[in-house]
Amino acid sequence: MRAFLLFCVLSLAFLSVACALKTQTDTFPVFIKDGPTKKIKLPRGRQPEGVTAGPKKKLLVGSFSGDIVEVGVPKEKTKVLLNIGMPMLGLYYWANKAMIFANGVDPVNGGGTIFAIDYSTRSIIQTCVFPGALPNDQVVDDGEKALYITDSMAPTLWKLSLEKLEKCKFEAFPLDDLPFTPGAFNSNGIVRYAGKSLIASTEAAQVWSFDENTMKSKLVIDRVPTADGMALIRRKGRDFLFVVKNGFNVIKIFELRKSGSSVKAIRRGRINNKTFRTPTTADIVGDYICACNARFAEIAPGTPESATKKFDVTCTDISQLFTTK
């Protein structure tokens, strides 16, 4: 029962919608709707939550079943790589070391475990007990050789050193300037940009930057209700940030620019796709942005029903964005 209740909290949190907030009108809009699209079916019962771009035009998909599924884009071939033995939220592929990091969550006792996986052998090479409340999304900073992890149930950003991974050395950064609501889903998606962490807050409907050196936070994007996962890409000298709004079946597009010590975000458009069904996270493979359809509005995670249903990934061609001036 405790496991079911935790999953219910997770699914409701993912779908919390700030209905009173008004959306801003896009400037320089790029409106990508319904295509070109690849709808890629996952093996039955693998309800997805986290995705990450893997090697050789592959997408890696984490699931509440504990399986990591590899998906070819756009060839649509899928296979299960391994099972970590517990439900999974965040997933990240570290290309420099060909490693996968997966955030497992304990539905009974709470908390979680960070799994380090060798992609070539499909084997777990290290597990680190997460010292916080609920590990969600994660990203590697190559220069620092560190994994940054959001904690959705505590006002803390966690940093795991990768130089001596076997020591499981975590460092905690209090997010004092970010809005925090106890019991709600707070910090969610994360990317690294200009030496800072960009963190999506689902409850606050915002994206913040956090500088670990100064311990200061700044608001970057406002009014993005049900903000979930984020994806960052640099093309033709321009930086684009994609923010998934899971409760609205929309991905918002922003262009990022450095402004002194701050980060400025310019709204560039949105992606609507009729095949979106509560997309949670997204990443970019080639000219496609691929979002996993968790279907939380229809199917609660961790239930017997979720183990029998079909799930999929929607990959939308975004090449037109990179040719627009």
C-alpha positions, 0 to 999 in steps of 0.5 A, spaced: 500 500 500 505 504 501 508 503 494 502 504 491 501 511 495 508 513 493 506 512 486 500 516 486 503 522 489 508 522 484 503 521 478 499 527 481 505 531 482 507 530 475 500 533 473 499 539 478 497 544 473 498 552 475 491 553 472 491 561 474 497 562 471 497 566 464 501 563 458 506 568 454 505 570 447 511 567 443 516 572 440 519 569 433 514 563 434 516 556 431 510 552 431 511 545 430 505 541 430 504 533 428 510 532 424 514 529 421 514 524 427 516 518 429 512 514 434 516 508 437 513 503 441 516 500 447 516 493 450 509 492 453 509 494 460 515 499 460 512 505 463 517 511 461 519 517 465 527 518 464 530 519 457 537 520 455 541 521 448 545 515 447 551 513 442 550 512 435 543 515 434 540 511 440 535 513 445 535 510 452 529 510 456 528 509 463 522 505 466 518 504 472 519 497 471 526 498 472 528 496 465 533 501 461 530 500 453 535 502 447 531 505 442 533 507 435 532 513 432 529 514 427 530 506 425 525 504 431 528 498 433 528 497 441 531 492 446 532 492 453 539 493 456 538 491 463 534 492 469 536 495 475 531 492 480 527 498 482 523 503 479 527 509 475 526 516 474 532 520 471 537 517 466 543 520 463 548 517 458 555 520 459 558 520 452 566 521 454 566 514 459 560 511 455 556 510 462 549 510 464 547 513 470 540 511 473 536 514 479 532 508 482 527 510 487 524 506 493 517 506 493 516 503 500 521 506 504 523 512 500 529 515 498 533 512 492 540 509 489 544 512 484 546 506 479 553 507 474 552 502 468 558 500 463 554 501 457 558 496 453 558 491 458 550 492 460 553 491 467 552 495 474 559 498 476 557 502 482 551 503 486 551 509 491 545 510 496 542 517 495 543 521 501 537 526 500 529 525 499 527 523 492 532 523 486 529 525 480 533 528 474 541 528 473 546 531 468 554 530 468 558 536 468 564 534 464 569 539 466 568 538 473 567 530 472 561 530 477 554 528 476 548 533 479 542 531 481 535 534 483 531 532 489 524 533 488 522 533 495 527 537 498 530 544 497 537 541 495 541 540 489 546 534 490 553 533 486 556 526 486 564 526 484 565 521 478 573 522 479 573 517 485 566 514 484 567 508 488 567 513 494 560 515 493 562 522 495 556 527 495 556 534 496 549 538 498 548 545 495 542 548 499 537 552 494 535 557 499 533 562 493 528 557 489 521 557 491 519 550 495 513 547 497 513 541 502 510 535 500 509 538 493 514 536 486 519 541 486 526 541 483 525 536 477 529 537 470 536 539 470 541 541 465 548 545 465 549 551 462 555 557 462 557 553 468 551 553 472 545 548 473 538 550 470 533 547 474 526 546 472 521 547 478 514 543 477 511 546 483 513 553 482 512 553 474 519 556 473 526 555 471 532 557 475 539 558 474 544 556 480 551 558 481 554 553 485 560 557 486 556 563 489 550 559 492 546 564 488 540 563 484 536 567 479 530 566 475 531 565 468 524 562 465 517 564 468 510 561 467 511 554 465 506 550 469 508 543 469 515 544 467 518 537 467 524 534 463 529 539 459 533 538 453 539 543 451 542 543 444 547 548 441 546 548 433 550 553 428 552 558 434 545 558 438 543 555 444 536 552 445 533 549 451 526 545 450 522 545 457 517 539 457 510 541 460 507 534 461 500 536 463 499 540 457 502 535 452 507 541 450 514 542 449 516 550 450 522 552 446 527 557 448 534 560 446 539 561 451 544 567 451 549 569 456 548 576 459 554 578 464 553 573 470 546 571 468 542 567 463 537 570 458 531 566 455 528 568 449 521 564 447 522 561 440 516 557 440 513 550 442 512 543 439 505 540 439 504 533 437 497 529 437 501 523 439 503 526 446 500 523 452 503 526 458 510 527 456 515 527 462 522 528 459 525 529 452 532 529 449 535 530 442 537 525 437 540 528 430 534 532 428 529 529 432 527 531 439 524 525 443 519 525 449 517 519 452 509 518 453 508 516 461 500 516 460 500 519 467 493 522 466 491 515 464 495 510 468 498 510 475 505 508 475 507 502 479 500 499 478 498 492 476 495 495 470 501 499 468 505 492 467 500 490 462 499 496 458 503 499 451 507 505 452 511 509 446 516 515 445 514 521 440 520 523 436 519 530 432 523 533 427 525 539 429 530 541 423 526 547 421 528 550 428 535 550 426 534 554 419 530 559 422 533 566 423 
